[in-house]
């Protein structure tokens, strides 16, 4: 095993290990912020196991610039892969707030037709009366919601936030028959 890591493929193995461990670290941190208590420790276990092997191998081969570069390049690439993976997983929920000057009721009805719970209320902005629409959706549905809003009101102001805690509401109510 030592010969494999010390040989010409060693830098590539270290590079690959670092991609995996940094990807796991990125996903673990983002899941920690979303309070995913089951997955986080499991990911942390494998992350640290892989890291120990990668760093140990890199330290044993500090005389080789290629091993050190493999370690550093794997770290950089792992950050990119980790962000990509987290975006693909899209774990969690998002609050979408829409402020519309002219088509708020149409937007709210369209979102309800898509199956989203919607709260709407009137407000007053710099240029007069506005309709404020709020909905909580799964993160992977954000783009679909934004496309629907754009379809009904291309001038609407849209903001997306990640709620830390949500209790009750239509998403968590028992399904009606």
RODO-989348 format. One record per residue (C-alpha): residue number from 1; residue in three letters; x, y, z. Coordinates in Angstrom, 2 decimals, m for minus. Example, Ala and Ser with C-alpha at 12.3 -4.5 7.8 and 13.67 -1.06 7.14 Angstrom:
<pt lummar="1" kolro="ALA" x="12.30" y="m4.50" z="7.80"/>
<pt lummar="2" kolro="SER" x="13.67" y="m1.06" z="7.14"/>
This chain:
<pt lummar="1" kolro="UNK" x="0.00" y="0.00" z="0.00"/>
<pt lummar="2" kolro="UNK" x="2.84" y="2.39" z="0.89"/>
<pt lummar="3" kolro="UNK" x="4.46" y="1.71" z="m2.49"/>
<pt lummar="4" kolro="UNK" x="1.23" y="2.57" z="m4.29"/>
<pt lummar="5" kolro="UNK" x="0.95" y="5.96" z="m2.56"/>
<pt lummar="6" kolro="UNK" x="4.68" y="6.71" z="m2.91"/>
<pt lummar="7" kolro="UNK" x="4.76" y="5.78" z="m6.60"/>
<pt lummar="8" kolro="UNK" x="3.85" y="7.81" z="m9.66"/>
<pt lummar="9" kolro="UNK" x="0.10" y="7.36" z="m9.08"/>
<pt lummar="10" kolro="UNK" x="0.36" y="8.61" z="m5.49"/>
<pt lummar="11" kolro="UNK" x="m0.31" y="12.29" z="m6.31"/>
<pt lummar="12" kolro="UNK" x="m3.44" y="11.28" z="m8.27"/>
<pt lummar="13" kolro="UNK" x="m4.66" y="9.06" z="m5.43"/>
<pt lummar="14" kolro="UNK" x="m4.11" y="11.90" z="m2.95"/>
<pt lummar="15" kolro="UNK" x="m5.87" y="14.29" z="m5.33"/>
<pt lummar="16" kolro="UNK" x="m8.88" y="11.95" z="m5.52"/>
<pt lummar="17" kolro="UNK" x="m8.98" y="11.36" z="m1.78"/>
<pt lummar="18" kolro="UNK" x="m8.91" y="15.11" z="m1.14"/>
<pt lummar="19" kolro="UNK" x="m11.75" y="15.68" z="m3.58"/>
<pt lummar="20" kolro="UNK" x="m13.85" y="13.13" z="m1.72"/>
<pt lummar="21" kolro="UNK" x="m12.97" y="14.35" z="1.77"/>
<pt lummar="22" kolro="UNK" x="m13.45" y="18.06" z="1.02"/>
<pt lummar="23" kolro="UNK" x="m16.71" y="17.32" z="m0.81"/>
<pt lummar="24" kolro="UNK" x="m17.92" y="15.43" z="2.26"/>
<pt lummar="25" kolro="UNK" x="m16.78" y="18.31" z="4.49"/>
<pt lummar="26" kolro="UNK" x="m18.68" y="20.86" z="2.41"/>
<pt lummar="27" kolro="UNK" x="m21.86" y="18.79" z="2.37"/>
<pt lummar="28" kolro="UNK" x="m21.49" y="18.03" z="6.10"/>
<pt lummar="29" kolro="UNK" x="m21.18" y="21.72" z="7.01"/>
<pt lummar="30" kolro="UNK" x="m24.18" y="22.69" z="4.92"/>
<pt lummar="31" kolro="UNK" x="m26.24" y="19.83" z="6.36"/>
<pt lummar="32" kolro="UNK" x="m25.16" y="20.88" z="9.86"/>
<pt lummar="33" kolro="UNK" x="m26.66" y="24.31" z="9.24"/>
<pt lummar="34" kolro="UNK" x="m29.87" y="22.56" z="8.17"/>
<pt lummar="35" kolro="UNK" x="m29.92" y="20.48" z="11.37"/>
<pt lummar="36" kolro="UNK" x="m29.61" y="17.08" z="9.65"/>
<pt lummar="37" kolro="UNK" x="m28.61" y="15.23" z="12.81"/>
<pt lummar="38" kolro="UNK" x="m28.60" y="11.73" z="11.35"/>
<pt lummar="39" kolro="UNK" x="m26.43" y="12.26" z="8.28"/>
<pt lummar="40" kolro="UNK" x="m23.87" y="14.68" z="9.72"/>
<pt lummar="41" kolro="UNK" x="m22.03" y="12.25" z="12.06"/>
<pt lummar="42" kolro="UNK" x="m21.93" y="9.52" z="9.41"/>
<pt lummar="43" kolro="UNK" x="m20.48" y="11.88" z="6.84"/>
<pt lummar="44" kolro="UNK" x="m18.04" y="13.21" z="9.44"/>
<pt lummar="45" kolro="UNK" x="m16.76" y="9.69" z="10.14"/>
<pt lummar="46" kolro="UNK" x="m15.95" y="8.96" z="6.50"/>
<pt lummar="47" kolro="UNK" x="m14.60" y="12.47" z="5.93"/>
<pt lummar="48" kolro="UNK" x="m12.07" y="12.15" z="8.75"/>
<pt lummar="49" kolro="UNK" x="m11.12" y="8.60" z="7.76"/>
<pt lummar="50" kolro="UNK" x="m10.31" y="9.68" z="4.22"/>
<pt lummar="51" kolro="UNK" x="m8.56" y="12.84" z="5.42"/>
<pt lummar="52" kolro="UNK" x="m6.21" y="10.89" z="7.72"/>
<pt lummar="53" kolro="UNK" x="m5.13" y="8.66" z="4.83"/>
<pt lummar="54" kolro="UNK" x="m4.67" y="11.62" z="2.44"/>
<pt lummar="55" kolro="UNK" x="m2.76" y="13.86" z="4.84"/>
<pt lummar="56" kolro="UNK" x="m0.68" y="10.98" z="6.17"/>
<pt lummar="57" kolro="UNK" x="0.34" y="10.03" z="2.65"/>
<pt lummar="58" kolro="UNK" x="1.12" y="13.62" z="1.71"/>
<pt lummar="59" kolro="UNK" x="3.27" y="14.09" z="4.83"/>
<pt lummar="60" kolro="UNK" x="5.16" y="10.86" z="4.16"/>
<pt lummar="61" kolro="UNK" x="5.96" y="12.18" z="0.70"/>
<pt lummar="62" kolro="UNK" x="6.80" y="15.82" z="1.43"/>
<pt lummar="63" kolro="UNK" x="9.98" y="15.39" z="m0.63"/>
<pt lummar="64" kolro="UNK" x="7.78" y="15.08" z="m3.73"/>
<pt lummar="65" kolro="UNK" x="6.34" y="18.34" z="m5.02"/>
<pt lummar="66" kolro="UNK" x="3.81" y="16.32" z="m7.02"/>
<pt lummar="67" kolro="UNK" x="2.35" y="14.74" z="m3.88"/>
<pt lummar="68" kolro="UNK" x="2.04" y="18.15" z="m2.24"/>
<pt lummar="69" kolro="UNK" x="0.46" y="19.63" z="m5.37"/>
<pt lummar="70" kolro="UNK" x="m1.95" y="16.66" z="m5.55"/>
<pt lummar="71" kolro="UNK" x="m2.99" y="17.38" z="m1.97"/>
<pt lummar="72" kolro="UNK" x="m3.52" y="21.11" z="m2.58"/>
<pt lummar="73" kolro="UNK" x="m5.23" y="20.67" z="m5.96"/>
<pt lummar="74" kolro="UNK" x="m7.54" y="18.05" z="m4.46"/>
<pt lummar="75" kolro="UNK" x="m8.55" y="20.55" z="m1.79"/>
<pt lummar="76" kolro="UNK" x="m9.45" y="23.19" z="m4.38"/>
<pt lummar="77" kolro="UNK" x="m11.29" y="20.76" z="m6.63"/>
<pt lummar="78" kolro="UNK" x="m13.08" y="19.26" z="m3.62"/>
<pt lummar="79" kolro="UNK" x="m14.56" y="22.64" z="m2.80"/>
<pt lummar="80" kolro="UNK" x="m16.01" y="22.94" z="m6.29"/>
<pt lummar="81" kolro="UNK" x="m17.33" y="19.39" z="m6.28"/>
<pt lummar="82" kolro="UNK" x="m18.77" y="19.84" z="m2.78"/>
<pt lummar="83" kolro="UNK" x="m20.72" y="22.96" z="m3.76"/>
<pt lummar="84" kolro="UNK" x="m21.97" y="21.22" z="m6.89"/>
<pt lummar="85" kolro="UNK" x="m23.04" y="18.14" z="m4.90"/>
<pt lummar="86" kolro="UNK" x="m24.86" y="20.21" z="m2.28"/>
<pt lummar="87" kolro="UNK" x="m26.71" y="22.10" z="m5.00"/>
<pt lummar="88" kolro="UNK" x="m27.76" y="18.82" z="m6.60"/>
<pt lummar="89" kolro="UNK" x="m28.96" y="17.43" z="m3.27"/>
<pt lummar="90" kolro="UNK" x="m30.88" y="20.65" z="m2.51"/>
<pt lummar="91" kolro="UNK" x="m31.77" y="19.49" z="0.99"/>
<pt lummar="92" kolro="UNK" x="m34.08" y="21.69" z="3.01"/>
<pt lummar="93" kolro="UNK" x="m36.69" y="24.35" z="2.52"/>
<pt lummar="94" kolro="UNK" x="m36.74" y="27.91" z="1.27"/>
<pt lummar="95" kolro="UNK" x="m39.02" y="30.86" z="1.88"/>
<pt lummar="96" kolro="UNK" x="m39.84" y="32.69" z="m1.33"/>
<pt lummar="97" kolro="UNK" x="m41.15" y="36.24" z="m0.98"/>
<pt lummar="98" kolro="UNK" x="m42.65" y="37.96" z="m3.99"/>
<pt lummar="99" kolro="UNK" x="m43.62" y="41.62" z="m4.12"/>
<pt lummar="100" kolro="UNK" x="m45.85" y="42.48" z="m7.03"/>
<pt lummar="101" kolro="UNK" x="m47.30" y="45.85" z="m7.96"/>
<pt lummar="102" kolro="UNK" x="m49.89" y="44.64" z="m10.47"/>
<pt lummar="103" kolro="UNK" x="m50.37" y="40.86" z="m10.62"/>
<pt lummar="104" kolro="UNK" x="m50.02" y="39.63" z="m7.03"/>
<pt lummar="105" kolro="UNK" x="m53.33" y="37.76" z="m6.90"/>
<pt lummar="106" kolro="UNK" x="m52.60" y="36.05" z="m10.21"/>
<pt lummar="107" kolro="UNK" x="m49.16" y="34.99" z="m8.98"/>
<pt lummar="108" kolro="UNK" x="m50.61" y="33.66" z="m5.71"/>
<pt lummar="109" kolro="UNK" x="m53.31" y="31.70" z="m7.56"/>
<pt lummar="110" kolro="UNK" x="m50.75" y="30.24" z="m9.97"/>
<pt lummar="111" kolro="UNK" x="m48.56" y="29.09" z="m7.11"/>
<pt lummar="112" kolro="UNK" x="m51.55" y="27.53" z="m5.38"/>
<pt lummar="113" kolro="UNK" x="m52.38" y="25.73" z="m8.63"/>
<pt lummar="114" kolro="UNK" x="m48.87" y="24.25" z="m8.51"/>
<pt lummar="115" kolro="UNK" x="m49.69" y="22.89" z="m5.04"/>
<pt lummar="116" kolro="UNK" x="m47.87" y="25.41" z="m2.88"/>
<pt lummar="117" kolro="UNK" x="m49.25" y="26.98" z="0.25"/>
<pt lummar="118" kolro="UNK" x="m49.33" y="30.73" z="m0.20"/>
<pt lummar="119" kolro="UNK" x="m49.89" y="33.64" z="2.15"/>
<pt lummar="120" kolro="UNK" x="m50.65" y="36.98" z="0.60"/>
<pt lummar="121" kolro="UNK" x="m51.12" y="40.39" z="2.12"/>
<pt lummar="122" kolro="UNK" x="m51.17" y="43.99" z="1.01"/>
<pt lummar="123" kolro="UNK" x="m48.34" y="46.37" z="1.55"/>
<pt lummar="124" kolro="UNK" x="m47.23" y="49.80" z="0.56"/>
<pt lummar="125" kolro="UNK" x="m43.99" y="50.43" z="m1.31"/>
<pt lummar="126" kolro="UNK" x="m42.24" y="53.50" z="m2.62"/>
<pt lummar="127" kolro="UNK" x="m44.47" y="53.60" z="m5.68"/>
<pt lummar="128" kolro="UNK" x="m47.75" y="52.74" z="m3.98"/>
<pt lummar="129" kolro="UNK" x="m49.76" y="49.66" z="m3.13"/>
<pt lummar="130" kolro="UNK" x="m48.15" y="46.21" z="m3.56"/>
<pt lummar="131" kolro="UNK" x="m49.17" y="42.62" z="m2.99"/>
<pt lummar="132" kolro="UNK" x="m46.76" y="40.54" z="m0.90"/>
<pt lummar="133" kolro="UNK" x="m46.81" y="36.79" z="m1.46"/>
<pt lummar="134" kolro="UNK" x="m44.91" y="34.28" z="0.66"/>
<pt lummar="135" kolro="UNK" x="m44.52" y="30.57" z="0.22"/>
<pt lummar="136" kolro="UNK" x="m42.29" y="27.88" z="1.68"/>
<pt lummar="137" kolro="UNK" x="m41.03" y="25.34" z="m0.83"/>
<pt lummar="138" kolro="UNK" x="m38.46" y="22.58" z="m1.07"/>
<pt lummar="139" kolro="UNK" x="m35.15" y="24.03" z="m2.26"/>
<pt lummar="140" kolro="UNK" x="m35.26" y="22.01" z="m5.45"/>
<pt lummar="141" kolro="UNK" x="m38.56" y="23.74" z="m6.36"/>
<pt lummar="142" kolro="UNK" x="m37.18" y="27.29" z="m6.16"/>
<pt lummar="143" kolro="UNK" x="m36.48" y="27.63" z="m9.88"/>
<pt lummar="144" kolro="UNK" x="m39.91" y="26.30" z="m10.81"/>
<pt lummar="145" kolro="UNK" x="m41.56" y="28.84" z="m8.49"/>
<pt lummar="146" kolro="UNK" x="m39.43" y="31.68" z="m9.85"/>
<pt lummar="147" kolro="UNK" x="m40.29" y="30.70" z="m13.43"/>
<pt lummar="148" kolro="UNK" x="m43.99" y="30.76" z="m12.57"/>
<pt lummar="149" kolro="UNK" x="m43.68" y="34.19" z="m10.96"/>
<pt lummar="150" kolro="UNK" x="m41.81" y="35.48" z="m14.03"/>
<pt lummar="151" kolro="UNK" x="m44.57" y="34.10" z="m16.25"/>
<pt lummar="152" kolro="UNK" x="m47.22" y="36.15" z="m14.42"/>
<pt lummar="153" kolro="UNK" x="m45.25" y="39.24" z="m13.40"/>
<pt lummar="154" kolro="UNK" x="m41.83" y="39.82" z="m14.94"/>
<pt lummar="155" kolro="UNK" x="m41.40" y="42.98" z="m12.82"/>
<pt lummar="156" kolro="UNK" x="m42.00" y="41.27" z="m9.47"/>
<pt lummar="157" kolro="UNK" x="m39.37" y="41.55" z="m6.75"/>
<pt lummar="158" kolro="UNK" x="m38.36" y="38.07" z="m5.56"/>
<pt lummar="159" kolro="UNK" x="m36.24" y="37.13" z="m2.56"/>
<pt lummar="160" kolro="UNK" x="m35.34" y="33.65" z="m1.35"/>
<pt lummar="161" kolro="UNK" x="m34.25" y="32.85" z="2.19"/>
<pt lummar="162" kolro="UNK" x="m33.54" y="29.67" z="4.08"/>
<pt lummar="163" kolro="UNK" x="m35.65" y="29.24" z="7.20"/>
<pt lummar="164" kolro="UNK" x="m33.83" y="27.64" z="10.10"/>
<pt lummar="165" kolro="UNK" x="m36.88" y="26.17" z="11.82"/>
<pt lummar="166" kolro="UNK" x="m40.44" y="25.59" z="10.63"/>
<pt lummar="167" kolro="UNK" x="m43.27" y="24.25" z="12.74"/>
<pt lummar="168" kolro="UNK" x="m46.73" y="23.33" z="11.64"/>
<pt lummar="169" kolro="UNK" x="m48.35" y="24.77" z="8.52"/>
<pt lummar="170" kolro="UNK" x="m49.81" y="23.09" z="5.50"/>
<pt lummar="171" kolro="UNK" x="m46.57" y="21.27" z="4.58"/>
<pt lummar="172" kolro="UNK" x="m46.54" y="19.38" z="7.85"/>
<pt lummar="173" kolro="UNK" x="m50.26" y="18.77" z="8.27"/>
<pt lummar="174" kolro="UNK" x="m51.59" y="15.23" z="7.85"/>
<pt lummar="175" kolro="UNK" x="m52.57" y="14.62" z="4.23"/>
<pt lummar="176" kolro="UNK" x="m56.29" y="14.93" z="3.54"/>
<pt lummar="177" kolro="UNK" x="m58.05" y="12.16" z="1.66"/>
